[in-house]
Amino acid sequence: MGSFKTQDSIISQAMPLTGAMVASIDVRPAWLFENQSGTLGTNLNSSVIYCGVMPADASISVILPGVVAANPGGGKPISTQAITFKGLQSGSILPVAVDYVTAVAGTGVTVADFIVGK
């Protein structure tokens, strides 16, 4: 690896936020931002899923990126093409990127218990 010279006076300067930058910040949670509607079954664009507080029986069914429906012309995948992760650990991240979440299950588990991010 090579070494690169830096100039401390440049690195230590903070970039000022302009009014336009502040106005463009999306304040919605990541799930709603990627999901656009906050409902299951809409494209999450190869996002990662973070599991919040999970009970022992928690599970999530997801469709991986690149999966297309088996009907002519492709299209949106169907729930039978999903894979299910069971025994989710609180604070863990699914080991795969996800395009769709088709179902969540477990004692008291809702979509709000998961965070979607890039």
C-alpha positions in Angstrom: 0.0 0.0 0.0 1.2 3.5 -0.8 1.0 6.3 1.6 -0.6 9.5 0.7 0.2 12.9 2.1 -2.6 14.8 3.6 -2.9 18.4 4.7 -4.4 18.7 8.2 -5.8 22.1 7.5 -8.0 20.8 4.7 -9.1 17.6 6.4 -10.1 19.3 9.6 -12.5 21.7 7.9 -16.2 20.8 8.1 -18.3 21.2 5.0 -21.0 23.7 5.8 -24.6 22.6 5.2 -26.6 24.9 2.9 -30.3 25.5 3.3 -30.9 23.4 0.2 -29.0 20.5 1.7 -30.9 20.6 5.0 -34.2 20.9 3.1 -33.4 17.8 1.1 -32.9 15.5 4.1 -35.5 12.8 4.2 -36.6 12.3 7.8 -38.6 9.1 7.3 -37.3 5.9 8.8 -35.2 3.8 6.4 -38.0 1.2 6.0 -40.5 3.8 4.8 -37.9 5.5 2.6 -36.9 2.3 0.7 -40.4 0.8 0.8 -42.1 4.0 -0.2 -45.4 2.8 1.4 -44.4 1.1 4.6 -46.1 -2.1 3.5 -44.8 -5.5 2.7 -44.2 -6.6 -0.9 -42.7 -3.5 -2.4 -39.2 -3.4 -3.9 -36.4 -2.6 -1.4 -33.6 -2.4 -4.0 -31.1 -4.8 -2.6 -31.3 -3.5 1.0 -30.0 -5.0 4.2 -32.4 -5.9 7.0 -31.6 -5.1 10.6 -33.5 -7.1 13.2 -34.6 -5.1 16.3 -35.8 -6.8 19.5 -36.8 -10.3 18.4 -38.7 -13.0 20.3 -37.4 -16.6 20.1 -40.1 -17.5 17.4 -39.3 -14.6 15.1 -39.0 -15.2 11.3 -38.9 -13.2 8.1 -39.5 -14.3 4.6 -37.6 -12.5 1.9 -37.0 -12.6 -1.9 -33.4 -12.1 -2.9 -32.3 -9.7 -5.7 -32.5 -11.1 -9.2 -35.4 -13.4 -8.6 -38.1 -12.9 -11.1 -41.6 -14.5 -11.3 -41.8 -17.8 -13.3 -44.8 -16.4 -15.3 -44.1 -15.4 -19.0 -42.3 -12.1 -19.2 -40.9 -12.2 -15.7 -42.3 -9.6 -13.4 -42.6 -9.2 -9.7 -41.6 -12.4 -7.8 -44.3 -14.2 -5.8 -44.3 -15.3 -2.2 -43.6 -18.9 -3.0 -40.2 -17.9 -4.2 -39.3 -16.4 -0.8 -36.8 -17.9 1.6 -37.5 -17.8 5.4 -35.0 -16.9 8.1 -36.0 -18.3 11.5 -34.6 -17.9 15.0 -33.6 -14.2 14.3 -31.3 -12.7 16.9 -32.0 -9.3 18.3 -29.6 -6.7 16.8 -28.5 -8.9 13.9 -28.4 -8.2 10.2 -29.7 -10.8 7.7 -26.7 -12.3 5.8 -28.2 -11.4 2.4 -29.4 -8.3 0.5 -33.1 -8.3 0.0 -35.5 -7.0 -2.7 -38.8 -8.0 -1.1 -40.1 -8.9 2.4 -43.1 -11.1 1.9 -43.9 -11.9 5.6 -42.8 -11.4 9.2 -44.0 -13.7 12.0 -43.4 -14.3 15.7 -44.9 -13.3 19.0 -45.7 -9.6 18.6 -43.4 -9.2 15.6 -44.4 -6.5 13.1 -42.7 -4.8 10.1 -41.8 -1.9 12.5 -39.4 -4.3 14.3 -37.1 -4.3 11.2 -35.0 -1.5 9.8 -34.1 -1.4 6.1 -30.9 0.2 5.0 -28.3 0.3 2.2 
